[in-house]
Amino acid sequence: MKLLFENWRRCLKESITEGGPQTRIVQTRKELIDLILMDPNQSISIDGPKGSTKKFGGDAAVELTFDYGEYPMLINPADGMGWDIILMPMNNSKDKSLFPVGHISYREDYPDRFGNDKIILAKHGKYEEESKTLLDSFFSKLKQFNKIEWY
């Protein structure tokens, strides 16, 4: 019995060290969106709350008018980190049922960032036109991004 427990602990430790059984690489934006639609209550981590600043791979940091973070357990192969998320300005990280309502991608002439798309989420997939306009305006000032694609 002792040997069984030792083997179990070793396997558990290796699983945690390797990212654990919950971490998974999600190859494409479409695959990620399908996964979120099936389970909109994925764990999220907000590392850029409203009012903080972020560079987005550009020259100057900009003040965020929304919460920015990631799905820490859903890995984007473009950067080896969690898929990036943007919460619609009226939402927050405590909201449940966050559904994809759009995404923004880097332009092709930013090859080191290509594929590192940001998924835009809204509670129950609903948002006000004012929030949409705010995000459109914010990202239109950042030359490294394409226009937001709204769903």
N, C-alpha and C positions, 0 to 999 in steps of 0.2 A: 504494500500500500504506500509506503514511504517513497519508493521509486516512482510510482505512478504520480504522486503529488509533485515530486521534483521535476519530472518530465513536463507536467502540466504547467508549472511555474516557469520553466525555461521557455516553453512555447509561447506562453502569455507575454513574457518579457520580450521575446523576439518580435512578436506581433506588434507590441506597443512601440518598440524601437524602430520598426520599419514603417510606421505610420498607422498601424492598427488596421483592423478589418474594415473600419468604416470609411477610411480614406480611399478615394477612387479617382482615377484619371478619367476625365470626361473629354473625349477627343475633339468634339465639334460644338459650336454654339447651338446648332439644332438639337444635338443629343442632350445638351444641358437644358434647353427650354423644354423638351419633352419630359425630362426627368422632373423639372420643377412643376410642370403642369400636373404630373401624377402625384407629387408630394410637395406642395407649396410651403410646407413648414420646415424646410431645411435649416440647419444651424447656420447663423450668420455672425460675422464679427465686424464691428464698425471701428475702423482705425482712423477714419477721417470724419469726425462729426461736423455738423453745420457750424460755420464760423472758423474752422481750422483752415490751414492752407495746404495746397498740394501742387506739385509741378506737372504731373501727367507727362513726364518725359520732355517737357518744354524748358525754356530758358528761365522763366519767372514763375514763382509760386502764385497761385490765385486763391482767393478766399472762397470756400465752398458754401453754396447756398442750399445744400442738401447733405444728407448723410451718405458717406462713401465707405465701402468695406468689401468683404469677400465671403464666399462660401468656403470656409477653411477645409472642409472635408471633400470638396469637389475640385480637383486639381485641373488647371488649364495647362496643357503641354507647351503652350507658347512661352510661358515663363516659369513653369514648375511650381506655381503657387496657386492658391485658391482662385476660382473664377471671380472677377471683379463685379461688384454690384453698386448700383446707385438707387437710393430710395427716392421716390417722388417727394418733393419738398414738404408735403403735408403728412407724410408717413414717418414712422420711427422704427427702431430695431425691435421694439416690444410687440409690434403689430404681428398678427398671425395672418395666414393666407395671403402671402405676398406673391403675386403673380407677375410674370413678365409682361410689360406693356411696350417695350422697345429696346433698342440697343444702339450703341455707338461704337464705331470701329476706327482704328487708326488708318490714315491714308497709306496707300501702297508705297509712297516714297519715304516711309518710315519703317524700313524693313526689320529693324531690330525690335519694333513694337508690334509688327503685323501679327494678327491673331489674338492679341491681348484685348479683346472686346470687353465692353462694359455692358452688363445687362441691367436694364431699368425696371424696377419693381414697384408695384402699387398694391395696396391692400384691396383684396378681392378683384384686382385688375381694373379698378376704377380710379379716376383722377379728374381734377378740374382743369379746364383750359388754361387757367392762370399758371398752374404748375408746369404744364407742357411748354408754355411760352417762356417761362423762366429758364427751363433747361435748354430749350432751343437757343435762347439768347446767350446763355453761359457758354455753351460749346461752340457757337458761331465765332466767338472771339479767339478760339484756340486753333491755330492753323494746322495742327497735326491730326485733327479729326475730320472724318466725313460728317455729313449731316446725320442727325439722329434718324433712325428708321423706326417709325412708330407702327405698332401692330393694330 
